[in-house]
Amino acid sequence: MTAGVPPVIHRPSTSSPARVPRSVVALCAVALVVLFAHALTHVGGNVAEEAIDSGLYELVEVVGAGACLARAAFVRDRRLAWSLIGAGILAWAVGDAIWGLAPTG
């Protein structure tokens, strides 16, 4: 090693993740705002309640699982962790969907 020259640090190379279209990000942001607004105000009555609680909520879960699984598929760094997180969120979403389909009363 030469005096005064810092050592070279080699970091593992990772491929950059694929870009998510802005429209997808915008739609997800709108969905989250609608969920939060409905949770705080309950605006829209029973029709909105059913649509938001069953459809939109589960859609947000599935999109989140898909984002984690896409990260695992396209980026090598921490692939196992992203796969497990994505699989866990997806399992939760499937459970929510099954629970929502169960008859009440």
Secondary structure, DSSP 8 states (H G I E B T S, - for coil): --TT-----------------HHHHHHHHHHHHHHHHHHHH-TTHHHHHHIIIIIIHHHHHHHHHHHHHHHHHH--TTHHHHHHHHHHHHHHHHHHHHHHHS---
